[in-house]
Amino acid sequence: MTSKLTNKPKILIVDDDVITLTVIKRFLRTTGQFDIEIVEDASSGLALIESGRHFQVAISDMALVGANGIDFLRRVKELSPSTSCVIISGFLSNGAEKEILNHDFIFGVLTKPCTGQQLSDIITSALRQNGN
């Protein structure tokens, strides 16, 4: 978890795949552009937001243990309306991606595996959407 206060955009990433989290954390922290908070389950992510933490972007895996990424991000948006929400998944067909984007609270979708640049690009676009 991040303990320093920074002016960098705050990004919450929720994924129960430790390997994915390690790769994402390593890439995003080396860019130095973002303040990253990483958790392995939806309840931990919601606890951060409910405790008053604000994130400009929340990225969630579609399939979490005991939770659905869409339901998690819907709750994030209810608690923090200015947070941009992104789904990341390794199991999406074109039809499923279009269906996810029909949810008005979902900014974008990434398919695993994705490059660090793709991840950085969607975060940057999400930040622009909200004027960050």
C-alpha positions as CSV (number, residue, x, y, z in Angstrom):
1,M,0.0,0.0,0.0
2,T,1.1,3.5,-0.7
3,S,1.8,5.7,2.4
4,K,3.2,8.9,0.8
5,L,1.0,11.9,0.0
6,T,1.5,13.0,-3.6
7,N,-0.1,15.2,-6.1
8,K,0.0,12.3,-8.6
9,P,-3.4,10.9,-9.8
10,K,-4.5,8.1,-7.4
11,I,-5.3,4.8,-9.1
12,L,-6.9,1.8,-7.4
13,I,-6.3,-1.6,-9.0
14,V,-8.2,-4.7,-7.8
15,D,-7.3,-8.1,-9.1
16,D,-7.0,-11.5,-7.4
17,D,-4.3,-12.7,-9.7
18,V,-1.0,-12.0,-7.9
19,I,1.1,-12.3,-11.1
20,T,-1.1,-9.7,-12.9
21,L,-0.8,-7.4,-9.9
22,T,2.9,-7.7,-9.7
23,V,3.4,-6.9,-13.4
24,I,0.9,-3.9,-13.2
25,K,2.5,-2.6,-10.0
26,R,6.0,-2.9,-11.4
27,F,5.2,-1.1,-14.7
28,L,3.1,1.7,-13.2
29,R,5.4,2.5,-10.4
30,T,8.4,2.7,-12.7
31,T,6.6,5.3,-14.8
32,G,6.4,7.6,-11.7
33,Q,3.2,9.1,-13.1
34,F,0.6,7.6,-10.7
35,D,0.1,7.0,-7.0
36,I,-1.0,3.3,-7.1
37,E,-3.0,1.4,-4.5
38,I,-3.3,-2.3,-5.2
39,V,-5.7,-4.8,-3.4
40,E,-6.6,-8.4,-4.1
41,D,-10.3,-8.3,-3.5
42,A,-13.4,-6.1,-3.9
43,S,-14.1,-5.7,-0.2
44,S,-10.7,-4.3,0.4
45,G,-11.1,-1.8,-2.4
46,L,-14.5,-0.7,-1.1
47,A,-13.1,-0.4,2.4
48,L,-10.6,2.1,1.1
49,I,-13.2,4.2,-0.6
50,E,-15.6,4.0,2.3
51,S,-12.9,5.2,4.6
52,G,-12.6,8.4,2.6
53,R,-9.8,7.6,0.2
54,H,-10.4,9.1,-3.2
55,F,-9.2,7.6,-6.5
56,Q,-9.3,9.3,-9.9
57,V,-9.4,5.9,-11.6
58,A,-10.4,2.4,-10.4
59,I,-9.4,-0.6,-12.4
60,S,-10.9,-4.0,-11.6
61,D,-10.6,-7.5,-13.0
62,M,-13.9,-8.7,-14.3
63,A,-13.8,-12.0,-12.3
64,L,-12.8,-11.5,-8.7
65,V,-13.1,-14.2,-6.0
66,G,-16.5,-13.8,-4.5
67,A,-17.3,-10.7,-6.6
68,N,-18.0,-9.4,-10.1
69,G,-15.9,-6.6,-11.4
70,I,-18.9,-4.7,-12.8
71,D,-20.8,-4.9,-9.5
72,F,-17.7,-3.7,-7.7
73,L,-17.2,-0.8,-10.0
74,R,-20.9,0.1,-9.9
75,R,-20.5,0.4,-6.1
76,V,-17.3,2.4,-6.5
77,K,-19.2,4.9,-8.8
78,E,-22.0,5.2,-6.2
79,L,-19.5,6.0,-3.4
80,S,-17.2,8.1,-5.6
81,P,-19.1,9.6,-8.6
82,S,-16.0,11.3,-10.0
83,T,-13.9,8.1,-10.2
84,S,-13.4,6.7,-13.7
85,C,-13.9,2.9,-13.9
86,V,-12.1,0.4,-16.1
87,I,-12.6,-3.3,-16.4
88,I,-9.6,-5.6,-17.2
89,S,-10.2,-9.2,-18.1
90,G,-8.6,-12.2,-19.9
91,F,-12.0,-13.7,-20.9
92,L,-13.8,-11.2,-23.1
93,S,-15.3,-11.7,-26.5
94,N,-16.1,-8.6,-28.6
95,G,-19.8,-9.1,-27.7
96,A,-18.9,-9.2,-24.0
97,E,-16.8,-6.0,-24.3
98,K,-19.6,-4.1,-26.0
99,E,-22.0,-5.3,-23.3
100,I,-19.7,-4.1,-20.5
101,L,-19.4,-0.7,-22.2
102,N,-23.2,-0.4,-22.3
103,H,-22.9,0.3,-18.5
104,D,-22.6,4.1,-18.4
105,F,-20.3,4.0,-15.4
106,I,-17.6,2.0,-17.2
107,F,-15.1,4.2,-19.0
108,G,-13.1,1.5,-20.8
109,V,-12.2,-2.2,-21.1
110,L,-8.7,-3.8,-21.3
111,T,-8.1,-7.4,-22.4
112,K,-5.4,-9.4,-20.6
113,P,-2.7,-9.6,-21.5
114,C,-2.2,-6.0,-22.2
115,T,0.9,-4.0,-22.5
116,G,2.1,-1.5,-19.9
117,Q,1.6,1.2,-22.5
118,Q,-2.1,0.2,-23.1
119,L,-2.7,0.3,-19.4
120,S,-1.0,3.7,-19.1
121,D,-3.0,5.0,-22.1
122,I,-6.4,4.0,-20.7
123,I,-5.5,5.6,-17.3
124,T,-4.5,8.8,-19.0
125,S,-7.7,8.9,-21.1
126,A,-9.8,8.2,-18.1
127,L,-8.1,11.0,-16.2
128,R,-8.7,13.4,-19.2
129,Q,-12.4,12.4,-19.1
130,N,-12.8,13.8,-15.6
131,G,-10.5,16.8,-16.2
132,N,-7.7,15.4,-14.1
